Amino acid sequence: MAMKERDAVSASGGLALLLGVGALIGALAMAIAAAAVAPQHGQPATGNPVPFVLGAIGLGIFGLVALKGVFVNGPNEARVLTLFGKYNGTVRAPGLRWANPFTTKRQISLRARNFETAKIKVNDVGGNPIEIGAVIVWKVVDTAQAMFDVEGFPAFVQIQAETALRNLAMHHPYDSHDENVTSLRGQSEIVAEQLRKEVNAKIGQAGVEVIDARIAHLAYSPEIAQAMLQRQQAGAIIAARTLIVEGAVSMVEMALEQLAKRNIVELDAERKAAMVSNLLVVLCGERSTQPVVNAGTLY
């Protein structure tokens, strides 16, 4: 059964501190009084020291017990209280506090923490070996779960984050020229949000929440880095050429429509084909073209 955090019974520690210190001072005074009335160097006792001794013992015990319950909570810190092995609640209020002196008070930080995962070698969805690492920012939201539901919650968070990162990398390509495909390199914001949600799903039982998750390292494995770079460059060239051809065809189509609409010149099928060929060469060529001026007849 999962533990749930609840508030522990506590109070301001100022009064308990004053009472504890006062009781110890009173115990010291009682001890001095007992020594004063006790027989000394063969002289008879001037009074009964037993009440003073008992009073000193009682005040000393009371003072120590009162002071044992006093503790200090810093900003964004909490104390998890257990009494004889049973969870007794959590104190989140900052400052000088007092709680049951017989409880064990374990300190836990509520501040945001971060760590960088190891560089994990994994295959992406296309089977390409890549190296990936991430930075995870997290904090404790349920102190009871963090303390009692897992063994060593910081290590638990780190291992689960690396597992989630590995799983995420296996379901996405390293890079993609298709805008509809989420890639690790191209859609970093989307991938980061997916990583945050996946890590949160795995560490929920530890009472911890991931605030932010970002990919800090992403690269092809060294043994295929050069080959994948050439492949990536080839893919970029193909994608750019595809875009150029689509634009050139649209421009040629628009030119033919405008010529026909304005009745500038009538072209038969053969001349249209030649015009289309020339325009595509001009628009799709990598180098600037040299025009040839026809100074003769129309044909």
BELWOTA-V704282 format. One record per backbone hydrogen bond with DSSP energy under -0.5 kcal/mol. NH is the residue of the N-H (numbers start at 1). CO is the residue of the C=O. E is the energy in kcal/mol with one decimal. If there is no record, write none. Layout:
# BELWOTA-V704282
NH CO E
NH CO E
This chain:
# BELWOTA-V704282
8 90 -1.8
10 8 -0.5
11 98 -2.5
13 96 -2.4
16 12 -0.5
17 13 -2.2
18 14 -2.1
19 15 -2.7
20 16 -2.6
21 17 -2.6
22 18 -2.7
23 19 -2.6
24 20 -2.1
25 21 -2.2
26 22 -2.5
27 23 -2.5
28 24 -2.2
29 25 -2.3
30 26 -2.6
31 27 -2.3
32 28 -2.2
33 29 -2.4
34 30 -2.7
35 31 -2.0
36 32 -1.7
37 33 -1.8
38 34 -1.1
40 43 -0.5
43 40 -2.1
46 37 -1.1
47 37 -1.2
49 47 -0.7
53 49 -2.4
54 50 -2.9
55 51 -2.5
56 52 -2.4
57 53 -2.4
58 54 -2.8
59 55 -2.8
60 56 -2.3
61 57 -2.5
62 58 -2.4
63 59 -2.7
64 60 -2.4
65 61 -2.5
66 62 -2.5
67 63 -2.3
68 64 -2.0
69 65 -1.0
69 66 -0.5
70 67 -1.3
71 97 -2.6
73 95 -2.7
74 72 -0.5
77 74 -1.2
78 108 -2.1
79 91 -2.1
80 106 -3.1
81 79 -0.6
81 89 -2.8
82 104 -1.9
83 86 -2.9
84 82 -0.6
86 83 -1.3
88 81 -3.4
89 81 -0.7
90 6 -2.5
91 79 -2.5
92 90 -0.6
95 73 -3.3
97 71 -3.0
97 95 -0.6
98 11 -2.7
99 69 -2.0
100 9 -0.5
103 100 -1.7
104 82 -3.3
105 103 -0.5
106 80 -2.6
106 104 -0.7
107 105 -0.5
108 78 -2.4
110 76 -2.9
111 76 -0.5
113 138 -3.8
115 136 -1.7
117 115 -0.5
117 134 -2.8
120 118 -0.8
120 132 -3.1
122 120 -0.6
122 130 -2.4
124 128 -2.3
125 172 -1.7
127 124 -2.2
130 122 -3.2
131 219 -3.9
132 120 -2.4
133 217 -2.3
135 214 -3.0
136 115 -2.6
137 212 -3.0
138 113 -2.9
139 209 -1.9
141 207 -2.7
142 207 -2.1
146 142 -2.1
147 143 -2.0
148 144 -2.4
149 145 -2.1
150 145 -0.7
152 150 -0.8
156 152 -2.0
157 153 -2.5
158 154 -1.9
159 155 -2.4
160 156 -2.3
161 157 -2.2
162 158 -1.9
163 159 -1.9
164 160 -2.5
165 161 -2.3
166 162 -2.1
167 163 -2.2
168 164 -2.4
169 165 -2.2
170 166 -1.4
171 168 -1.3
172 169 -0.9
173 182 -0.6
179 177 -0.6
181 178 -1.6
182 180 -0.5
183 181 -0.6
184 173 -2.7
185 174 -1.9
187 183 -1.7
191 187 -2.3
192 188 -2.5
193 189 -2.0
194 190 -2.2
195 191 -2.5
196 192 -2.4
197 193 -2.2
198 194 -2.3
199 195 -2.5
200 196 -2.2
201 197 -1.9
202 198 -1.1
203 199 -1.7
204 200 -0.7
206 203 -1.6
207 204 -1.5
208 203 -1.0
209 139 -2.6
211 137 -2.5
211 209 -0.6
212 137 -1.5
214 135 -2.2
216 133 -1.6
216 214 -0.6
217 133 -1.8
219 131 -2.2
221 129 -2.1
224 221 -1.7
225 221 -0.9
228 224 -2.8
229 225 -1.9
230 226 -2.0
231 227 -2.2
232 228 -2.6
233 229 -2.5
234 230 -2.4
235 231 -2.5
236 232 -2.1
237 233 -2.3
238 234 -2.5
239 235 -2.4
240 236 -2.4
241 237 -2.7
242 238 -2.5
243 239 -1.8
244 240 -2.3
245 241 -2.8
246 242 -2.2
247 243 -2.1
248 244 -2.6
249 245 -2.6
250 246 -1.7
251 247 -2.1
252 248 -2.5
253 249 -2.5
254 250 -2.2
255 251 -2.2
256 252 -2.4
257 253 -2.1
258 254 -2.3
259 255 -2.3
260 256 -2.2
261 257 -2.3
262 258 -2.2
263 259 -0.6
264 259 -1.5
267 265 -0.5
272 268 -2.5
273 269 -2.2
274 270 -1.9
275 271 -2.7
276 272 -2.9
277 273 -2.3
278 274 -2.6
279 275 -2.7
280 276 -2.4
281 277 -2.0
282 278 -2.2
283 279 -2.9
284 280 -2.6
285 281 -1.3
291 289 -0.6
293 291 -0.5
295 293 -0.8
